[in-house]
Amino acid sequence: MLFCGLDLGTSAVLPNVFIGLEIYLENKFHGHARRSST
């Protein structure tokens, strides 16, 4: 199966992608909300 080979690559990359997305979304939404509230 293709996924067996992909698993090694995605298991290393996906956590970084989610961490990056989390930081990006937090900066975009929470940072914006903080700025507009003050």
C-alpha positions as CSV (number, residue, x, y, z in Angstrom):
1,M,0.0,0.0,0.0
2,L,1.1,3.6,-0.7
3,F,0.1,4.7,2.8
4,C,2.8,2.5,4.4
5,G,5.5,4.5,2.6
6,L,3.8,7.8,3.1
7,D,3.2,7.2,6.8
8,L,6.9,7.7,7.6
9,G,6.9,11.0,5.8
10,T,3.6,12.4,6.9
11,S,4.1,11.4,10.5
12,A,7.1,13.6,10.6
13,V,5.6,16.5,8.6
14,L,2.0,16.6,9.8
15,P,2.7,17.6,13.5
16,N,4.8,20.5,12.2
17,V,2.0,21.5,9.8
18,F,-0.6,21.5,12.6
19,I,1.7,23.4,15.0
20,G,2.4,26.0,12.2
21,L,-1.3,26.3,11.5
22,E,-2.1,26.7,15.2
23,I,0.4,29.5,15.6
24,Y,-0.7,31.2,12.4
25,L,-4.4,31.1,13.3
26,E,-3.7,32.2,16.9
27,N,-1.7,35.2,15.7
28,K,-4.2,36.0,13.0
29,F,-7.4,35.8,15.1
30,H,-6.4,36.3,18.7
31,G,-3.8,38.9,17.8
32,H,-6.4,40.8,15.7
33,A,-9.0,40.5,18.4
34,R,-6.6,41.8,21.0
35,R,-5.7,44.8,18.8
36,S,-9.3,45.7,18.0
37,S,-10.5,45.5,21.6
38,T,-8.0,48.0,22.9
